[in-house]
Amino acid sequence: MKPVRARLTRVAAAALLGCGAWAPWPAAAQTGLEQVAASLPGRGGCRELTGQGLQELTLMSAVEHVLCKSPLLNQALLLVDEQQAGVDLARAAYRPRVSAFAEVASNRIPSSNSGSGSLSSSLTGSLGVSWVLYDAGVRNANLEQSRQLLASARSAQHVSSINAVNEALRLYVEAATAWARLEALRDTETVARQSLEAAEAKHAAQVASLSEKLQAQTALAQATLDRVRAEGVWETARGLLAVAMGFAVDTPLSLAPISAAFPAISARGPLDDWIADARRDHPRVRVARADVLALKARVDAVRAEGKGNVQLSLGAGSTRDLGTPGGRFEHSLSGYVVASIPLFNHTEQQARETQALAQVASREAALTQVERDVESDLWRNARLLETEAQNLNAAKMLLRAASQSYQITFGRYKAGVGSILELISTQVALSNARSQLTQAQLGHAQARLRLEVASGRVVLNK
């Protein structure tokens, strides 16, 4: 009984450490969760995990490697670079365009009846400058559109980071659940083996029937079968987590204890403040809002394009006939101002403007939907956290009762006043209680972190 009691003591201690004091509206992960953006692709090499790190893998280590090795997140970062180049191009439209031209030409006229052929050559060089003096705001609108697209890409990068954190959290919790269940079933197998040893001892002393011994053997066989199945589930979850972290699927790793695997939680403000902040600053909201502003800038550009533009062009050139001995360069200067005003294109202009305005209205509706989704997600995760906290308290009470019941029943059976069916029943109840406590611990830890992630505060300012 000593090994079982010691294991139960460790489980109870882990439950107390894993639960902690629960705050009504939740809670933020410790600084590590808010600094995971340091592991974004392109920010330097991924921090290498030592052998010890892989043998006691924490959630933060898993999140860092999932972020660092995420192809989708890398694509989001490259999109930011692409949109930054678009802003640079829009700014370049304000500057004059300078071009240089040089040409060496040779022309040979073949001989004919009227005389011999001739060869003429010339050298020409020119320098030109063109500059848009007035465009009714087209360049301003295009620059604003590029800036908003850049803002949208950056916010989309934050959304990708949050999605990667959620994926890492999901994979880690699945692996932790599989590992915890495996550990619980190993304990159950140990308990079943002890019950079988007691039944065999009583049968050898001729104070228990063969049926009791066979029932104990059946219970042990069932516990062994459940443990083997749980090992398969753990290996699958471990492989998926390893691949997401950028390692080979067969990389050996194990998880840290629940009390050390998840970051600590510190209390935050009321949920109403979380919702208000999320409706204003959540990356998904910022993406949708930037898309709306980009399309509004597009509307301004379409309207400005219908008002015409004024362009200045200047040029200087020089030409020399190479076939004339002592020939000189002939210089030329040119300059003109061109005003372009569209006429008779009202139908086309109106159609383009109507199309752009419809796109703006569509994006504004999408923005409203995103705001509602963010608020609903926060509310759902807040309620889930409350439920998981209650589940954790109930699971601790259940484990305490099941442990006491099993200890009493085991003592009664050894004393010869209890039945094997009663012992197996309490043994199964203890196994279920231990599994439910582990599930409640993981569910509570996951709910706290999911609420933090749902708020959009993770990597928000990176």
NORUR-V348667 format. One record per backbone hydrogen bond with DSSP energy under -1.0 kcal/mol. CO is the residue of the C=O (numbers start at 1). NH is the residue of the N-H. E is the energy in kcal/mol with one decimal. If there is no record, write none. Layout:
co={CO/CO}
nh={NH/NH}
e={E/E}
This chain:
co={1/2/3/4/5/6/7/8/9/10/11/12/13/14/15/16/28/30/35/36/37/40/50/51/52/54/57/58/59/60/61/62/63/64/65/67/70/71/72/73/74/75/76/77/78/79/80/81/82/83/84/85/86/87/88/91/92/97/99/101/103/105/107/109/112/115/118/120/121/121/122/123/124/125/126/127/128/129/130/131/134/135/137/138/139/140/141/142/143/144/145/146/147/148/149/150/151/152/153/154/155/156/157/158/159/160/161/162/163/164/165/166/167/168/169/170/171/172/173/174/175/176/177/178/179/180/181/182/183/184/185/186/187/188/189/190/191/192/193/194/195/196/197/198/199/200/201/202/203/209/210/211/212/213/214/215/216/217/218/219/220/221/222/223/224/225/226/227/228/229/230/231/232/233/234/235/236/237/238/239/240/241/242/243/248/254/257/257/258/261/264/266/270/271/272/273/274/275/277/278/282/283/284/285/286/287/288/289/290/291/292/293/294/295/296/297/298/299/300/301/304/309/310/310/311/312/313/314/315/316/317/318/319/320/324/330/332/334/336/338/340/345/346/347/348/349/350/351/352/353/354/355/356/357/358/359/360/361/362/363/364/365/366/367/368/369/370/371/372/373/374/375/376/377/378/379/380/381/382/383/384/385/386/387/388/389/390/391/392/393/394/395/396/397/398/399/400/401/402/403/404/405/406/407/408/409/410/411/412/413/419/420/421/422/423/424/425/426/427/428/429/430/431/432/433/434/435/436/437/438/439/440/441/442/443/444/445/446/447/448/449/450/451/453/457}
nh={5/6/7/8/9/10/11/12/13/14/15/16/17/18/19/20/266/33/38/39/40/43/54/55/56/254/256/62/63/64/65/66/67/68/69/70/74/75/76/77/78/79/80/81/82/83/84/85/86/87/88/89/90/91/92/94/95/130/128/126/124/122/120/118/115/112/109/107/322/323/105/320/103/318/101/316/99/314/97/312/310/138/141/142/143/144/145/146/147/148/149/150/151/152/153/154/155/156/157/158/159/160/161/162/163/164/165/166/167/168/169/170/171/172/173/174/175/176/177/178/179/180/181/182/183/184/185/186/187/188/189/190/191/192/193/194/195/196/197/198/199/200/201/202/203/204/205/207/206/213/214/215/216/217/218/219/220/221/222/223/224/225/226/227/228/229/230/231/232/233/234/235/236/237/238/239/240/241/242/243/244/245/247/246/251/57/260/261/262/59/30/28/274/275/276/277/278/279/281/282/286/287/288/289/290/291/292/293/294/295/296/297/298/299/300/301/302/303/304/305/307/340/133/134/338/131/336/129/334/127/332/125/330/123/327/319/317/315/313/311/309/349/350/351/352/353/354/355/356/357/358/359/360/361/362/363/364/365/366/367/368/369/370/371/372/373/374/375/376/377/378/379/380/381/382/383/384/385/386/387/388/389/390/391/392/393/394/395/396/397/398/399/400/401/402/403/404/405/406/407/408/409/410/411/412/413/414/415/417/416/423/424/425/426/427/428/429/430/431/432/433/434/435/436/437/438/439/440/441/442/443/444/445/446/447/448/449/450/451/452/453/454/455/456/460}
e={-2.6/-2.7/-2.3/-2.5/-2.3/-2.0/-2.3/-2.5/-2.4/-2.6/-2.1/-2.0/-2.4/-2.8/-1.8/-1.7/-1.6/-1.6/-1.7/-2.2/-1.9/-1.7/-1.9/-1.3/-1.5/-2.5/-2.3/-1.9/-2.8/-2.5/-1.8/-2.4/-2.6/-2.4/-2.0/-1.0/-1.8/-2.1/-1.9/-2.0/-2.0/-2.0/-1.4/-1.7/-2.1/-2.4/-2.2/-1.9/-1.5/-1.7/-1.9/-2.1/-2.1/-2.2/-1.8/-1.6/-1.2/-2.5/-3.1/-2.9/-3.1/-2.6/-3.0/-1.9/-1.3/-2.6/-3.2/-3.6/-1.5/-1.2/-2.7/-2.6/-3.1/-3.0/-2.8/-2.4/-2.8/-3.3/-3.1/-3.5/-3.0/-1.1/-2.3/-2.7/-2.6/-2.3/-2.5/-2.3/-2.4/-2.3/-2.3/-2.1/-2.4/-2.6/-2.3/-2.5/-2.3/-2.6/-1.9/-1.7/-2.4/-2.5/-2.2/-2.5/-2.7/-2.4/-2.4/-2.7/-2.5/-2.6/-2.8/-2.6/-2.7/-2.6/-2.6/-2.5/-2.4/-3.1/-2.9/-2.4/-2.7/-2.9/-2.5/-2.1/-2.5/-2.6/-2.7/-2.1/-2.1/-2.4/-2.5/-2.1/-2.6/-2.8/-2.2/-2.2/-2.3/-2.3/-2.5/-2.2/-2.5/-3.0/-2.2/-2.2/-2.4/-2.6/-1.6/-3.0/-1.3/-1.4/-2.6/-2.5/-2.1/-2.2/-2.5/-2.2/-2.1/-2.5/-2.5/-2.2/-2.5/-2.5/-2.5/-2.0/-2.3/-2.2/-2.2/-1.8/-1.5/-1.9/-2.4/-2.3/-1.9/-2.4/-3.0/-2.1/-2.1/-2.1/-2.3/-2.3/-2.1/-1.5/-2.7/-1.7/-1.9/-2.6/-1.5/-2.1/-1.1/-2.6/-1.1/-2.1/-1.5/-2.7/-2.4/-2.6/-2.6/-2.6/-3.5/-2.0/-2.6/-2.4/-2.0/-2.8/-2.5/-2.1/-1.9/-2.3/-2.4/-2.0/-2.1/-2.1/-1.7/-2.1/-2.0/-2.1/-2.5/-2.4/-2.3/-2.4/-1.9/-3.1/-2.0/-1.9/-3.1/-3.0/-2.5/-3.3/-2.9/-3.1/-2.7/-2.6/-3.4/-2.7/-1.9/-2.0/-2.6/-2.9/-2.7/-2.9/-2.1/-2.7/-2.8/-2.1/-2.3/-2.2/-2.5/-2.4/-2.2/-2.5/-2.2/-1.9/-2.0/-2.4/-2.2/-2.4/-2.4/-2.0/-2.1/-2.4/-2.1/-2.1/-2.4/-2.4/-2.0/-2.6/-2.7/-2.2/-2.8/-2.6/-2.3/-2.5/-2.8/-2.3/-2.3/-2.4/-2.3/-2.1/-1.9/-2.3/-2.8/-2.2/-1.9/-2.6/-2.3/-1.9/-2.4/-2.7/-2.0/-1.9/-2.4/-2.5/-2.2/-2.3/-2.8/-2.6/-2.0/-2.4/-2.4/-2.5/-2.2/-2.5/-3.0/-2.1/-2.5/-2.4/-2.3/-1.8/-2.6/-1.0/-1.8/-2.8/-2.3/-2.1/-2.1/-2.6/-2.2/-2.3/-2.1/-2.6/-2.3/-2.4/-2.2/-2.6/-2.2/-2.0/-2.6/-2.4/-2.6/-2.5/-2.9/-2.5/-2.4/-2.8/-2.4/-2.0/-1.8/-2.8/-1.9/-1.5/-2.6/-2.9/-1.3/-1.6/-1.4}
